[in-house]
């Protein structure tokens, strides 16, 4: 997804949901439930939390625009938050590239 000053976990999480929305946009409308363990992303896209300032703002606005486009095309998109504890398999998959590169020790807090 990227590295450097413009990157954060929230930017990466929004980048992932943007990719999902872009993938859906290439297909005829249907119904989909998207589950995510990022409370920020799910609550902001559901309109529960306001979109504040931050590194993720540009990506959040893009995701909102894509979501509106999908819904305007007839997509029924439901966004659900699930706790990370209930999402262990996906959490592990998201860390696999770092683990494979031997970088997880740098990402994890000491003693984790």
C-alpha positions in Angstrom: 0.0 0.0 0.0 2.9 2.3 0.6 5.4 3.7 3.1 6.7 7.0 4.3 5.3 10.2 5.7 1.9 9.9 4.0 1.2 6.4 5.2 -0.6 5.2 8.3 -2.7 2.2 9.2 -5.8 4.2 8.5 -4.6 5.1 5.0 -3.8 1.4 4.4 -7.3 0.4 5.6 -9.0 2.9 3.4 -6.8 1.8 0.4 -8.0 -1.7 0.9 -11.7 -0.7 1.0 -11.2 1.4 -2.1 -9.8 -1.6 -3.9 -12.9 -3.6 -2.9 -15.2 -0.8 -4.1 -13.3 -0.6 -7.4 -13.6 -4.3 -7.9 -17.4 -4.2 -7.2 -17.8 -1.3 -9.7 -16.6 -3.6 -12.5 -19.6 -5.9 -11.9 -23.4 -5.6 -12.3 -25.1 -4.3 -9.1 -25.9 -6.7 -6.4 -25.9 -7.0 -2.6 -22.7 -7.2 -0.6 -21.8 -7.1 3.1 -18.3 -5.8 3.8 -16.9 -6.6 7.2 -13.9 -4.8 8.6 -12.1 -4.5 11.9 -11.3 -0.9 11.5 -13.8 1.0 13.6 -12.7 4.3 12.0 -13.3 3.2 8.4 -16.6 1.4 9.0 -18.0 4.2 11.2 -16.9 7.0 8.9 -18.2 5.3 5.8 -21.5 4.6 7.6 -21.8 8.2 8.6 -21.7 7.5 12.3 -18.4 9.3 12.8 -17.4 12.6 11.2 -14.5 12.7 8.9 -11.8 14.7 10.6 -8.4 15.8 9.5 -5.6 13.3 9.1 -3.4 11.4 6.7 -6.4 9.2 5.8 -8.7 12.1 4.8 -8.0 12.0 1.0 -8.5 8.2 0.9 -11.6 8.5 3.0 -13.1 11.0 0.6 -12.3 8.8 -2.3 -13.9 5.8 -0.6 -17.0 7.8 0.2 -17.3 8.8 -3.4 -16.9 5.3 -4.7 -19.5 4.0 -2.2 -21.9 6.7 -3.3 -21.2 5.7 -7.0 -21.9 2.0 -6.2 -25.1 2.8 -4.4 -26.1 5.1 -7.2 -25.6 2.2 -9.7 -27.9 0.1 -7.6 -25.5 -1.7 -5.3 -26.7 -2.6 -1.8 -23.6 -2.2 0.3 -23.7 -2.9 4.0 -20.6 -2.1 6.1 -20.2 -4.0 9.4 -17.5 -3.6 12.0 -16.2 -6.8 13.6 -13.7 -6.9 16.4 -10.2 -7.9 15.4 -10.4 -10.8 17.9 -13.1 -12.3 15.7 -11.1 -11.5 12.6 -7.9 -13.4 13.4 -7.5 -15.1 10.0 -7.8 -11.8 8.0 -5.5 -10.1 10.5 -2.9 -12.8 10.0 -3.2 -12.6 6.2 -2.8 -8.8 6.3 0.5 -9.3 8.2 1.8 -12.1 6.0 3.9 -9.8 3.6 5.7 -8.3 6.6 6.2 -11.7 8.2 7.5 -13.2 4.9 9.9 -10.3 4.6 11.1 -10.7 8.2 9.8 -7.3 9.2 7.1 -8.2 11.8 9.6 -7.7 14.6 9.9 -4.1 13.5 6.1 -3.7 13.3 5.1 -5.5 16.6 5.7 -3.8 20.0 8.4 -5.3 22.1 7.2 -8.5 23.8 4.2 -8.9 21.6 
